[in-house]
Amino acid sequence: MEEEWRQQLEAAHSAWISEARFHAKEIALKRGYVTSDDIWEACPPPATIDSRVMGAVFSRHEFQQTGYVKSRRSVCHKRPIGTWVLRP
């Protein structure tokens, strides 16, 4: 069910998701990993998109989750968010 939802979200917002993935790859190449906070800073989603769209950004096989860090965004109240690396 979640995979179907993610596919629908990606189809509806493919332009923004493509741009966000580009930024995610750039950040991961420079720093070694990337988080959704980094994407919020580099390429915030339009207000009309559900914030859960971040899951679609990292859903491709090219990203691998490696751990968690506390979110820097005040609206997240330091909840854990995933750290992602590019697969070799």
Secondary structure, DSSP 8 states (H G I E B T S, - for coil): -HHHHHHHHHHHTHHHHHHHHHHHHHHHHHHS-B-HHHHHHHS---TTS-GGGHHHHT-STTEEEEEEEE---GGGTT-EEEEEEE--
